[in-house]
Amino acid sequence: MSQERLTLRKIKEILRLKYEAGLSNRAIAGACKISNSTVGLYLQRAEAAGLGWPLAEGDEGKLYQRLFPEKANPNESQRPLPDWEAVRKELRQKGVTLRLVWMEYIERTPDGYQYSQFCEYYRRWKKAHVEPTRRREHVGGEQMQVDYAGMKVRITDPKNGKVSQAQVFVAVLPASNYTYAEAQESANQCNWNNGHVRAMAFFGGVPRIVVPDNLKTGVKKPNYYEPEINPAYQALAEHYHFVVLPTRVRKPRDKGKVENSVQNVERWVLAPLRHRTFFSLAEANQAIRNQLELFNNRIMKLSGRSRRQEFEEIDRPNLRPLPKTAYEYAERKTARVNLDYHVEFEHNLYSVPHNLIHQEVEIRATERMLEIFYQGKSVAVHLRGHRRGRFFTQSAHMPANHQFLEQVNASQLVQWGTAIGPQTTALIQATLKSRPFPEQAYRTCLGILSLSRKYAPHWVETACQTLLESRTCSYAALKAELEWLTEHAPATAEPEALPAHENIRGHNYYR
């Protein structure tokens, strides 16, 4: 029969009018608003099936089967069919397609069905074995579902024109369908956690349950009964006091609300922005926020109300209050202290007390701060650097000699030179000027001054005068000159008397 089959109610009406009321086929056709031929066809099938009126017990539920029995194909019994349940399980595996399963079926059964017939039989079986779904009524403020959208946002670097793809984090309160979305540089642990923080700030409260997918940033080891939550994600949950209930693997209906919201965000938020050029994440997120406002205020067909209206009445009163302090994501790693009493974290170096050289320490880094622990005790706190190749050193972490060098400046060096004599002072000043930056000459000047510990001031003064005349500013040259002077000096030579001055402290001062 090519035409559409009649409803069960209309078939029963035809049988009643025929066998109970005794009407003609034409009268029945007029009453039921169908053709005479259709009435005749159904009456013939009813007679062939042995149906009368009233219907016997059990006939009513199987009326279609009695009227339209399936014709057996004599060739079908000769062609074995696969286990369709096993086929469905195979298709759930990554990379497995229906064509691949059919090819394996043909290898086992060369006289089996061709691909088109194979697909048709599987489609029929699947239609007859649809897995029922449970309609869930969500309680206001109880749950928040989270996921990443498949659609991404293009970010163009204004300096070099390089285009990157930003991930879009989506969170939804299923009771009201109130939705939050934001663009993120990547789907790493920090962005995943901070996406939750900003979503809950957007909602103005904390749900009791958060339902994520089985991403590595959320679930370390998927298991329906006892999933192992990522430690960093668990720390977030403990801070906000919510429970993490991951979905079952390959069960998108477990978080159907966010799956549907992701599609809506792609359609109503991201798609209208597809032709816009964004030069920063902040710019993209502002545009997303504007579109999201329109989306949440749009009237839903089913309820005749907006998501915002539903949120204000259903979710907001039932959300728990936000904690007094927002969660701050922290990265943790272990490191070994280098010889220069610094540890490396993301291509920057941070100091620790110098007595911890070669010791293993733990680093806890937030977006703003970096704290270093040794045996559970905090030993150093630094501002975190986000540009590579920088040093962060605290004077208190240095040994005494390094602290001394750190405190040295040009005026101190000149002052120390005057304690020896004017020629030494002049050489110190000339040495400071001989370098592009005075700091580069500090060690040379300290070396010049240190020679006064070994040689008498008048010898240092004489040697400094010689170097000044030759325009030489070098510790090595001064040392060599002093060695020559003392070696070739007359044994009876008396040191030239130094003039009395408050800045001249004598040759024993630096010993």
Order of alpha helices (4+ residues) and beta strands (2+ residues): alpha-alpha-alpha-alpha-alpha-alpha-alpha-beta-beta-beta-beta-alpha-beta-beta-beta-alpha-beta-alpha-alpha-alpha-beta-beta-beta-beta-beta-beta-beta-alpha-alpha-alpha-alpha-alpha-alpha
